[in-house]
Amino acid sequence: MNAVRTLFLTLLSLLLILPGCSQLQIAYGTAAPFFIKHYADDYLKLDSDQMARWEPRLAAALDAHRTVELPRLAGFFEALLWASRAGFDDANTRCLSGTFHDLYRRHARLAVDAAAPLLAGLTPAQVQALERRFAVEYTQDQPRPGKRDRALELAKRARRYVKSVQEWTGPLTTAQRAVVAEVTGRMPDTESMVLEYRTHKRWELIALLRTKANEATIQRFLTDWLADYRDLPPTLAGAGEQLQERLRELLIRLGASLDQAQRKRLNDRLTALRDHLLQLQKAPHLVAVGCPA
């Protein structure tokens, strides 16, 4: 469910895209809670009483995020920095990938803990509205009729990855762009599998909400789905593993090709993010990841 994922992944996204400490302080202290509440309200059409009852839970979750998760995020960027300086290889990229997935799961659990009371308190009319929204999004996400242009899709994917990488390194060379295109071209096509799985889980959630399932039941369902992937189809799980292999390959190959200016930009940004994450904490410290460097 997109609303659940967004609750705390919004925080992770803000921390990755905002360059300055002052901007991070504003985003973390003001913008993130605002956007989380706005997104939840937009998705669920909450009334004032529902929002008032939820705000203390959200505040407690945000406080837990600052206290427990920010040190882990700082440790992750410290490990990335050391791996970049030493050279990305199979050992440290596998460790970093595992650490990132652990961070995602921890954020997903925070999101679930915050969202479960909201979902458990929805009225029948709100559940119907959510069901209609899911149906509209399913229609919008369906591939357009007609023959797919695979070459065009691969070119668009490569451009998206180039843009993302350049946010960290600055402009890529022609040869580096070719590496991105070659590696991303071997990534699995998961679009239809993801859409089918997400739709199935959304209808299961709607069925729970219709029966007025309690908060604990909804929390278990969302945790199994969004954090622990307990019933992820084997084909989709396998595709996810292939995707991670390609991402590690891309990191190793691009990392080895960076010139002095690109590596300096990457390391400077990693250093700044680590330091900003420390400054956001009330008692600044980091949790060491322990990845080889």
N, C-alpha and C positions, 0 to 999 in steps of 0.2 A: 504494500500500500504506500503510494508516494508520500502521503501526508506524514506517515510514521517515519519513514526514512529521512524526510527533510528536517524533522524536529532538531536533531543534533548533528546530522551531516552538514546542515547549514553552518554550524560552528566550524567544522573542519574545513569547509570550503572558504569561509571568510579568512581563516588563518593562513590558507595557502595563497590567496590572491591579493591580499592587502599588503603593500610594501612597507609602510611606515609604522613605527611603534604607536604614535599618537592615533593613527587611523585604527590600529588594532584595539587600542584601549576603548575608543568610541564604539567600534563595532561589537566588541565583546560585552561591554557594559550596557549598551543601549540598543544598537541596531539588531543584534542577534535575538534578544528577547522579543523585540518588536516584530521582526519578520517571522519568528516561530509562532507567535500568537496570531499574527495576521494570516499565515498560511493555514494554521489549524482552523481558524474561524472561516476562512474562505472555503475550505474543504467540507467542513462539518456544519456550517451555519449555526454557530453557537449563540445562545441567548446570553443576556448579561449575567444572569445567575450562574449559568454553567461556566462562563469565563471566570467569574469571581471565585467559584469553588476550585477552579483548576489552577489559578495563578500561584497559590502557595506551593502546590506540587511542582510547578514549573520552576519556581524560584529555588526550591530545595534541590532539584535536579541540576540546575545551572551551578549552584554552589558546589555540588558534588563533582561536577565536571571540572570546575576551576581547581578544586583541591586534589582530585585523584587523577584526572585524565591529562591536564596540562603538563604535569611532570613527565608523563609517559610520551606525550607528543614532543616535548623538548628533547627527551632521550632519543627518540626516533630520528630527529633532524641532526642531532649530534652524531649518531651512527652513520647517517647518510653523508655527512661532511667528512668523516674519517674514511669512509669507503671511497668517496670521490678523490680524496688526496692520495690514497694508497693505490687506487685503480679498481674499478668495478670488475669482479670476477665471479665465478659460479658460486663460490662459498658465501661471499658477503651478499650477493643479490638474492640468493635463496633465503638467507636469514632475514634480510630487509623485507622481502615479500611476505614471509610468515609474520613478521612484526606488524606490517601494515594491515594484514588481514585480522590480526588480533585487535588492533586499534579499531578497525571497522566494526568488529563484533561487539566490542565494548561500547562503542557509540550507539550501535543498534539497540543494545540492551537498555541503555539510558533512554533512548527514544521510546522504546516499548513501555518502560516503566512510567514515562510521562504520559503516553498516549492512552494506555489501557483505561484509566478512570474516565477519560473523555468519551471513549467509545462505549463504555459500559453505561453511561448516562444519557445516551442519545434517545430521543423520542422516536416513535414509529415514523413520523413525518420526516425527520432528519435521516433516518435509515433509508427511506425511500428516495430521498434526494441524493444521498450518497450512491445508491444503486444506479440511479439515472446518470450520475456523473461518470461512474465506472463504465457504463454502457457507451456513453459518448466518447470517452477516451479510447475504448476498445475500437470503435469505428474509425476514429482518427488515426490510430496506430496501425491499422491494416495497410499492407502494401497496396500501392495503386494497381488497378487492373492492367493487364498487358504484360508483355515480356520484360523481364528485368534486364537492365543494362549493367552486367556485372563489372565491366571495365570502369564504367562511370562511378559505380559504388566504391570500388577499390581506390580510385583516384580521390574521391571525396574523403574517404577514411584516412588516406595518407596525408592529405592537406590538414585534417583535424589534428593528427598527431604532430605534424611539423609545427603547427601553430602552438600547440601545448609545450613542445620541447623548447621552442624559441623564447617562451616566457621565462625560461630558466637560463638559457645559454646565449641568447641573442641570435642573430641570423645564422642559419645553417648554410653550409656550402652546397654546391650542386651534388657533390659526391655523398655528403651526409643525407641530403634529401633522397638520394637514390637508395641508401641503406634503409631509411624509414619506409619507403614505398615497397622495397623487397620484403622486409620483415613483416610489415602489416598486411601485405598481400597474402601471407601464409597464415594469418589468423583465422580461426574458425568463424563461420557465419552463424551467429546465435540468435539473430533477430526474431525469427519465427518461434524458436523454442522458448525464448524468454517471454514473449508475448503470450504464448499458450499457457505457460506455467503461472505467470502473474495473474492471468485472467481466472484460472482455476482457483488460485488461492483467494482472490478477491471475492469470488462467489461463495467460497467456504466462509469467509469472514461475514459476508452479508447474512448468510444462513444463521450464524451464531448470534448476530445482532438482532435478527428477527425473533429469536427465541429468548431474548433478554438474558443472554449469558452474563454471568457475574464477572467482575473485574479480574479475578484470579484466572478464570477460564480463558478470557480474552488475552491476558498476559502470556499464558502458556502457549496459546496458539501463535501469537505474534513472535514470541521468542523462537519457537520451533521453525517458523517460516523465515524470519528476517535476520536472525542472529546465528542460529545453529544449522540451518539448511537440512533439517531432519528428513524431509521427504523429497529432496531435490532429485529429479529424474536422472538416472545414470548417464544418459546422453548429454544432458546439460552440464552435469558435474564434470564429465570428461572434457567437454569443450572448454569449461572454465580452466581446467588444468593446462590444456594446450595454450590458451590465451596467456596464462601466467608464464609459460615457457617462452613464448614469443616476446613478452614484455621484458623478461630477464635478458634475453638475447639482444634486444634493442638497446637496453641500458648498457650492457657490456660493450657492444660494438660502437655505439655512439660515444660512450665514455672514453674509449681508446682513441677516438678520432678528434677529440676536442683540441683546439689550439689554445695558446696561452690566454688570450682574451676571453674565450668562451669558458674555460675552466675557472678563471678568476671570477667571472660574473656568476657562475653556478655556485662556487664556494662562498662568495660574498653574500649571496642570497640565502644560502643554507645557514650561514653564520648569523645573519640578521634575524631569520625566523627563530632559530634556537634562542637567541638572546631576547627577542620579543616575548616568546612563550615563557621564559623565566620571569620577565618583568611583569607579566600579567598575573603572576601568582602572589598570594599574600605572604607566603614563606617560600621564596624562590629555591627550587632544586629540580634536578632531573632524575628520572629513573633510567639507569643505564640499560641499554639493549643487549650488549654483549656480542654483537655481530663481529666476525673477524674482519680485520682491515689490513 
